[in-house]
Each structure stands twice: as C-alpha cells, then as structure tokens.
Amino acid sequence: MPNEKKVNSTKVVREFPEELDVYDFEFKPGWNIEFKKNDNGKIIGATWTSTLHSYEFIRFGMLGINPNEEKDLVLRFVQHYEDGTKEEFTGPVGSRLPSPVTKLIHGFEAN
C-alpha cells in the first residue's frame, strides 16, 4: 500500500469479499489492527491504524482460503489521511480509484 500524497496516511479500512475466508494476518510493528466480523464470527474486514509517511509503502500480509471456482475477488479499501481527507479505492477497473482485483484461475494446460 503506497502513500502517494504529501500528507501522512493514518488509517486503512479494507473489506474482504464474501467468498474469501481470511484467517491470519501479518502484524506490523507500530501498527494496530482491528477486525470486523459478521454475526457468525467470520472476518469480513480489517482496519489498520498508525502513520504511513508521504511516499512510503507498506505491505499488509494475510492468509485466506480462496473459493474453489474461478472468479475475480474484489478487495475494496479506503485510505484515510492526517488532514481529514480520504481516498476510496472502491471503483471499477479503469476508474480513477479502482478496487484491487485478484483473478482466481484453477489448473493449467501443458503444451
């Protein structure tokens, strides 16, 4: 996750696709993480809080079980900044702030 603005980022809120079963997270020194769960206790989102300085980059690792079928997993997130602004990476592919998409493909063909 990059911070491409001239102001520090203070929070990242991420939603997980319903089909993805997230079960473990890489914890980063200096960062706090809160989980959002549904009524059944399944993790459906996470919020990371700390400071990401201008033009820095951080990677938040997590483990999950993908669905068995081929599909696109849309991972929406919102990045909040010290000045009270936010950027919502929730748009479709090709938009100014698209959601990241992971394409699941099963198997391969050998020539």
N, C-alpha and C positions, 0 to 999 in steps of 0.2 A: 504494500500500500504506500504510494508516494504522497507527499505533501507538496503540491506544486504551487502553493500560494505564498505570499510574502508575510503571512501571519501563521502562528503556530496552530496546529490541529490539536484538539483536546479530547475528542471522543469519536469512536467509530461504532455505529449500530448496524449489525448485519442480521438479515433474515435468511433462514435456510429453507430450501424447497421441501415441501411436504414429503416427497419421495425419498429424501436423504435422511439416513439415521446417523446423526453426529453423536459420537460418544466420548471423545477425548480431545484435549486442547493442549497446545504448546504454550506454556506460561512464560511471559517475557518479564525480565527484571524491570521494576518500576511501573509496570502496567497492572491495572486491576481489571478483572473480568467478571461480569455478571451474566448469568444465563437466563434466558426467557424460556419457560416450559409451558406446554399445553396442559390440559386437565389430566392427562394420563402420565405426566412426568417426562414426556419426550422433549428434548431440547429443540426448540424451533427458532432460536435466535441468540445472539450474544452482543454485549456492549463492552467495549474496551475503553478504559479511560487512563490518560496520562498526558504527556506532551510529546508531540512529534513536531520538531522544528521545521522551519521552511526548507524546502528542497531536500529533506531527508526521506528515507524509505524504510519501512518495516514490513516484515512478513509474519502473519499470524497463522501458524500451522494448526491443523486439526485433522482428526481421523473420523471417518464415517463409512457407512456401508451404503454403496450405491444400489439403486433398483436394478433388477435383472434385465429389464428391457432397454433397448437403445432409445435415448431421448436427450434433450437438451435440459440441463439443470441451470436455472436462473438464480443467481446469488445476489440479491439486492442489498445495497448498503447506503448509509448516509454518513457523511464525514462532517463533523462539527468543528468550528474554529473559535479561537480566543475572542474574536471581535463580535461573536454572536451570530455570524453567518453560518450557513451550511450548504453542502452540495449533495444532492440526492442522485446517486448512481442507480436509478430505477427505470430508466428509459429503455426503449427498444434498441436493438443493434442498429448502428448508423446515426443515432441521435447524439446530441452534444454530450450527454452524461448517460451512456448506456450501462445497463446492468451487466456484470461479468457473466458469461455463459460458458458452461463446461459441457462439451458434447460427448455423450457416452456411446462407445462403439464396442460391440462384443465380437470376439473372434477376428480372424484374418484369413486371407487367402494366400497360399504359397504358389509361386509360379513354377 
